[in-house]
Amino acid sequence: MNKLTFGISMLAATMLSPAAISNSMDDVVIKAQQVSNNVYMLAGAGGNIGVLLGADGTLMIDDQFEPLAPKIEQAIANIESAKQPKVSYVVNTHYHGDHSGGNVYFSKSASLLAHENVRKRLAKKSNQGLPVITYESGVKLHLNNEDVHVMHLPAGHTDGDSVIYFANANVWHLGDLFFQNRFPYIDTDGGGSVKGYIQNISSLLLKIDESAPIIPGHGELANKKDLQNLLSMIIATKLEVQTKRAKGDSLEDVIKAGLSEKWSSWHWSFITEEKWIKTLYNSK
């Protein structure tokens, strides 16, 4: 999915009516990609989906927007190795609508799991499609010859972030703690922080090995080097902005000066350079 498409889909989640969102999703195609063994990645509009297939049932990580749910279900059914195309379990990596919008639809067949803060934040908007199984630090699922580790991390992108590790396949799904090759969205209103985001990525890099495929929240299938590149960018741009702020430059001055040219390719439609500078300037 290109940067423009993702930017539009994120804005749709917060600015458009349900009918308008549905219409905007008519042309979205859900593409399935095998990652390793029986673990797949689905890309469409919104957050990347992780899928574990097998006779014990289908486990899905995140579920994008509700209008896409039938397409997602069909994309899973189209995978030859899908023994149980109906989804049995859904894990929400956080509460944002482009990762949890399909909850109501999939709750008809699946048990929904998420960190406690995800349920609390979703419940403020609706009493439908809420996670029925919540946890504080994490939970393990054992199915389809796989040990699935669901781990909550301290507040970073939001205050309810979870990452998932498929131990036997050696695959990670990092939700929105990983925006590949683009400035990340850090939801400070949702409990996130730049400091926490940096700390979480740093701790993950100590756990992830060089050969492990990583499903990012947004972007192409990635690896540890890609995640390190994201961390390096955040640290470098934070230093640029905070140094100027310490010298007395106003936010407007820093925006006008911009970041170093080498970061220009990280700018995209939803998190522009200006918005990223604002996030860094106002961070502690």
N, C-alpha and C positions, 0 to 999 in steps of 0.2 A: 504494500500500500504506500503511495507516495505521500510526501509531506503535506501537500494541499488537501488531499482526501482526509487525512487524519485530523488536520486542523478543523476542517468543516464538521467532521463527526463529533469532535470534542465540543465545539460550540453548539452543535445541535442538541447535545445532552442537557445544556443549561439554558438555551435561549429559545428553542422552538417548542411549539405545542406537540402533543403526542401524534396528532394527525400529520403534522409537517415532518416530524422525524420519520414516521412510517413511509411517507412519500419519498424522502431523501434517501431511503435505503433500498428502493426498488431495484436499482441497477447494481447493487453490491453483490459481488461474487465471493463465496467462501472457498478458499483454496486450502487443501490439506497437504502437508509435507511430512513424510516420515522422518523422525529425528533419530531414534535408536530403538531397536527391538519393537515393542508394541506401544511406543510413545510417539505421538504425533503433535504437530503444531498446526492450528487453523488460523488463517489470517483473513480478515474481511474489513470491517470498519470498527474502530475501537481497539481495545486491548487484545493482544494475541492470546489465543486459547491453547492450553495444553490438554491433551487427551490420552488417557491410558485405556487400551482396549483389551478384552479378554472375556472368557466364559463367565467369570465372576461378576461381570457388570462393567459398565463404562463409567470411568471417573473423568470429570472435566474440571479444568482450572480456569475460572472466569467464564463469562457467557455473553459478553458484548451487549448489544441493544436488543430489547424485546422484539421489535419487528423482524430481526434477523434470526430469531430462534428456530423457526421451521427450516430455514436454509442451513443453519448449523446442524440441526438434527439430520437433514438429508445428506449433508457432506460427510457426516460420520457413517451413515448407513452405506454410503458409496465406497467406503474403504473396504477392500476385500477381506481383511482380517477382522472386521467388526462382527463379533459373535452376538453381541447384545447392543444393537444401535441405540436403543432407548437409554438415556442417561440415568445412572443410578445414584451418582454422587456429584455434587458441585462444590468446589472450594472457591470462595471469593478472596482474592489477594488483598482487597481493600474495598471501600464503599462506593467509589465513583461509578457513575451510571454506564460508562462505556466498558465496565468490567462486571457489573452486577445487574444490568438492565434486563437480562433474560431470566432473572430469578423466578419471577411469577410463573412464566411458562414452564420452566424446567422443574419447578417444585411439584408439578403434577406427577412426575415419575421419580424424582430424585430427592435425596436428603441433602440439605444445604448446610455447609460448614463455613465458619469464619471466626475471626477473633471477636471477642466480646464487644469491642468498640465499633466494629463494623455493624453488628446488629443494632447497637444503640443509635448510630448515625442514620442507618436506613429506616429505623422505626420513627424517626422524626418526620419522615416524608410519607410513609405508608405503613400499614400493618400487614401488607401482602408481600410475599416473596422474601420473608425474613429467614436468616439462617436458623435452623432448629437445633443445631449442635454448635456450641461455642466453646472457646478455650482461652486460657490465659497465656500460656507459653508455647503450646503446640499440641499436636496429636499425630499419631501414626496410623496409617491404613495399610492393611495387608490383603492384597487381592491381585489376581492375574500374574502370579509369580513375581510380584513386585512389592518392595517395602517403600511406602511413600511417606516421607518425613515432611510434615507441615510445621513450619517454625515461625513464630511471631518474633519480630525484631522491635527494638525500641523505636520511638517515633522518628520517622525520617521523611518519607513521602507524605504519609498521614500518621495518625496515632493507632492505626489498626493494620499495619503492613504485615503480610505473611509471605514467606518464600517457600517453595516446594522443591524437594529433592527426591528424584526417583533413583533409589540407591543401586539397584541391579543394572539399570540401563545407564547409570551415571549421567543423568540429565537434570538440569536445574531450570526452574521457572521462577523468575525474580519479580514478576509483576512490574509496577511502575518504579521500582528501585533501579530499573535499567531502561533508559531511553537510549537506543543505539544511535550514535553519531548525531545527536541533536541535543539542544539545551533541554534539561528535564523540567517537568512541572513539579514544584514543591508546594504542596497545599498547606500554607501556614494557618489558614482558617480551620483546616482539618487536623491540626496538631502537628504538622510537619515542620521541619527546620533544615536549613542548609547544613548546620553542624551535625545533626542526626543523620542526614542523608550521607554525608561523607563518612561518618563512623560506621554506618551499616555496610556501605560498599567495601570499606577497608576490612571489616570483619569477614565479609563473604569471600574476599580475595584470598584470605588465609585458608578457607575451606575448599574452594573450588580448584580442581586440578586442571592442568593444561589441556587435557584431552576431552574434557566435559563440554558437550554442547549446552548452550544457554538460550532459553526462550526469553527474550526481553518483553517487557510490557508493550513496547512499540519498536518496530524496526524488523530487520531481517534476523534469521537465526544467527546466533553469535557465539563467541567463545570468551575465554578469560582475558585475552589481549584486548578485545573490544571493551570489556568492562573496565579494565585498567585505563584505557584511553579516556573513558567517561570520567573516571575519578581524577585523572591528571588534568583534564579540562576544567573541572569544577574547582580544584585547588588553585590552578593558575589564574583563572578569571576572578575568583574570590580575592586573591592577593592583589590583582590589578585594581579592582574596585575599592577594596578596603584601604589600600595605600593612598589612593586619591582622596578618599573620604577623610583619612587621618590628616591629610595636608590641608583640609578645610574646603575641598571642592564640594559644591552642592550636587544633589542628585541630577539636576538639569545639566550641570557642567560635565558630569561623568557621562551622561547619555549623549551629549553633543560630541564629546571626544571619542566615544565608542571604545570597543575592546580592540586588542591587537588583531591585525588582519588575518592571522592564522586561524582565528576562531570564526571567521565569517561563514564557513560552510555549515556551522552548527545552528545557525539562525534558521527558523522555519515559521510556518504560518501561525501556529498557536503560541509558541514561546519564541517571540522575536528577540533580537539582541536587546532592544529597549526593555522588554519585560524581564529578561534575565538579569540585566543590570539592576533593575528595581529590586528584584528578589535578593540579589547579593548585597546591595547597598543597605537594605533594611534588615539584613540578617545580623545576628549577634555573634 
